């Protein structure tokens, strides 16, 4: 779905992390041929095959324990271009679902209920600790400067 994040930064740190793929797909209209079906909230829903937001748009992240007590969620900070795209998409498509996919596996779907103006997009649940550790290898944590992040991933 999406390419690995920041490959030049990882090469500079001396390590090649396994690929990470994160994508967010907007609910599609019935009859759209470029869509796939996904069971969501007990019913089949169509989602666009092309992602609105993907891995290359992410500049930082922050994990958090999910409410289910067994998994994690993640907040992703987007680059400026993707932040604008998210604001426009969330303004134009309120009351539609946005599906989160990590490494080809569906993680969560959220209802767009208002414009998203802060450049942050969230997966609320069903992210594994392995996926959090993988994200750590690809992008810094929100608020972490690049130099500190490079030192941290070099130690691992």
N, C-alpha and C positions, 0 to 999 in steps of 0.2 A: 503494500500500500504506500508506504512512505520510506524515504531514504533515512539513513542514520543521521543523527544530529551532529553538527560541528566536527566533521572528520579531520579537518586541519588542526583544530585545537587538541584533539585526542592524539594525533600523531606527534604533536609538539610535546605532549606529556609523556610520550614514550610507550603508550599502550594502545592497543586496538580493542575497544570494548565490543561485545556482541551487539548486533544491530538492535535498535529500539524502534518500534513503529507505533505511533499514536495517531489516531484520526477521529474526527467528529463528522458525522453524516446527518444531513438534514432530512426530515420526513419528506417523502416524495408524494406527488399527486397520483391518484389511480390512473393506470394506463401508461405511466412513464416507463419506457423500455429500458432506461438506464438506471433501474432500481432493483433492489433485492428485498425479499421478505424477511422479517425478523419478528419472532414472537416477543411482544412487549406488553406488559401489564395484562397478560391473559388473552391478547388478540394479535393477529398477524397485522403488521404495519409495514408499509413500503418505505425504504430509505434510499436516498441517492447513492449510487456506487462511487461517485466522486466526492471526495472529502471537502468539506468547507474549510476545515482547519486540519493541519497535519504536522508531523514531527518537525519539519524544517521551520515551522512558524514559532516554535517554542524556544524561549531564551533562558528560562529558569523554572523551577518547580518547588513545591513544598508538600510533603506527604503528611497525612494525619490519620489517626485511628478512625475507622468507619464506625457508624452507630451499631452495626451488626456485631461488633466485638471480635470478629474473626478475620477481618480484612482491613485494607487501607483505602483511603481516598487520596486524590492528588489535585492540587491547585497548580495550574500551568500559567505562567506569565508569557504573553505573546509579544512578538516584535511589533513595531509600529504599524506596518502594512497589514498584518493579520489582525491587530486590534481594531483597525478601521473596518476591515472586512467583517469581523465579528459584530461590531456595532451596527453596521448596515444590515447584515443578515438578521440579527436579533430584532431589529426595528421592523423590518419588512415581513418577518415570519413568526410573529407572536402567535401563541396557541398551537404551534407545531412542536414536534419532538426533535431532540438532537441526541443521536446515538454515539456513545463513546466506544472505541475499539482499541485494544492494546495488543500488539503482536498478533493480530488476526483474530483475537477473541473478544466477543462483545462483553463489555463490562457494565455499562449503565446507560440509561436514557433519561433525559430530563425534559420537562416542558418549558419552552421559552415563554416566560410570562411578562418580560419587560426588556427594554433595550439594555445591552451589556456595554457599559461605557468605560470600565476600568482596565480592559485588556487582560482580564483573568477568566479562565475557563476551568471548570471543575468536573472531575469524575468523583462521585460521592461514595462509591463502594466497589467492592469486589476486585480490588487491585492487590496482588500478592506482594509479600516482602521481597521476593526475588525481583519483581518488576520495579519496586522502589529502588533496590540496589542497582539495577540496570540503569534506571534514570539518573542515578547519582554519577554514573560513569559518563553520561552524555551531556549533562547540563548542570550548572551550579544550582544550589538552593536559592530561593528568593531571598535577596539581601546579601548573599555571599559574593564577594568580589572575585573576579577571574583569577587573580594571583593565588588567593587562598584556596580556591577550588582546585586549581592545577596542582598545588602542593598536596592537597588531600587525596586526589586520585592517584598521584604518583606514589604515595605511601602504600597503597593497597596492592 
